[in-house]
Amino acid sequence: MERNTPGTLYFITEQDPFGDTSGSYVKIGLVRDNDTGRSSLDRLLEHQTGNPRILVVAESLTTTAPISELETSVHQQLARHRVSGEWFRAGGEGIRPFVDVAEAIRRELEHLHTHSSELETLAATEDTAEELLPDSEAKDMHHEMVGVVRAIKERKQQLNRVALELQLFGGTETSDIEGICGHHYTKAGSRFDSSGFGQAYPDLLAELGSSRIQSRFSLRQAPKLTPSDDMNPLKELCAAQTIAGSEPLKLARSSRTEALHADWIELHSGLQPLKQKEDLLEARMKLLCGPAAALKGICSWKRTTIRTISQKELLPSHQELVDAFTMPTAPRWSFKVNPWRPYRF
C-alpha cells in the first residue's frame, strides 16, 4: 500500500540571490520510492517557480520505514514552528534541530519496521490461548510501558482541558475562533448494522460473509487517571452550547486564545514521541507473546477469527435485508483545534 512505501524526507531552504542562506524558512516534504523518476531535486524545481529566492535541498533523509509516517510524525513534533502547509520557521540554530528530530524519529520507525513482517504473520493467525510466564526483560518492558501510557493519558487530559477552555469562549453560543479552532458539520447519513444482521441471520452470515482475524492487544495493570473535579462541568457547559443561526459564531483571536492555542500545540507535539515509544514497546511485547495469547501479568494479545458481512456481500440478492439493517445517522457538529498556527507568532 502507498502509505507503507519507503522514501526520502527532504528539507528545502532559501538563499538570497547573492548566495547568503536566509535560514528563516524550511519546507519539509517527502518523495516516495514509487514516485518513478522523481527526486528531492524535482520537488525543489516545482517549488522554485514563482519564488524570488533560490531554493536548495539542504538535507535529505532516506528511510526504509513508511515515508508518509515519518513525514507526519516530524510535522507533528515540529508543529509549534509551522508557518503554512509544509513550511516551518527555523530559529537561530537553523534547520539542524529539525533534522535531529527527524533522525531520531527515523531510527525509531525503522526499528519498529524491522519487526513488521513477523508481526503481520503472527497477527494473521489465531492465538494458542497459552499464557506465558514473563522473564525479567518482559517485566522491565512492562514497567516502561506503564510509565509511557500514564504520560500519554496525562497529556491527553491536559489537551482536552485546553480544548474545552477554547470551546467555551463563545459562552452559551457555539463559536469558532479565527485560525485557532472551529466546528465542522457532518451531514446526516446511514450505516449498515453488520453486527445486528449477524445476530438475526447467522446462517446467511455463515454463507455470504467473510472471515478475518480480529487482533486485540491490551496492557495488564494499565494506569487509570481520574479527571479533575472541574472537567465534567466544563464538558456540560460545552454540550449545552447552541447555534443561534445556521453556523457557529465567528470570534477574532485574542492574546488569551493565542496563548491557549500555543499550549495546545505544545501538548499535541509532545504526544508524538510518546506514541512512537508506545508503538515500539507494544511491538516488542507482541514478539515476546509470539503465538501465545498473553504474558502473565504483562499483556494479552488475543487473535480470534470472526465472521463479518457487508452491504456489498448481501447485494443484490437480499436488498430488503440491506434496507432493514441500514440505520440513519444524525447530522452533527464536531469541534477541532487547529494543530498549527496560521498566523504570526
Summary of the structure (lengths in Angstrom):
residues: 345
radius of gyration: 24.6
end to end distance: 38.1
largest distance: 76.1
contacts: 991
relative contact order: 0.16
helix: 45%
strand: 26%
